């Protein structure tokens, strides 16, 4: 107990300080950094990923029986 107690206390203090920084410091700094606003731009990588995702989603919605059977097989296999 003498060996692990200081380590446990330091870990607890680190977690508490990380939570406090995430709740108070980061939003305050973000207001200073983004006071002009945030401009959104499309990336060619995200456009391609969105196209692949939409095609896969439409295929999954069209072949619902295959999706259900495949998920059940994965469940049983797991």
HELIX and SHEET records of a PDB file:
HELIX    1   1 UNK A    4  UNK A   20  1                                  17    
HELIX    2   2 UNK A   21  UNK A   25  3                                   5    
HELIX    3   3 UNK A   26  UNK A   33  1                                   8    
HELIX    4   4 UNK A   44  UNK A   62  1                                  19    
HELIX    5   5 UNK A   64  UNK A   77  1                                  14    
END                                                                             
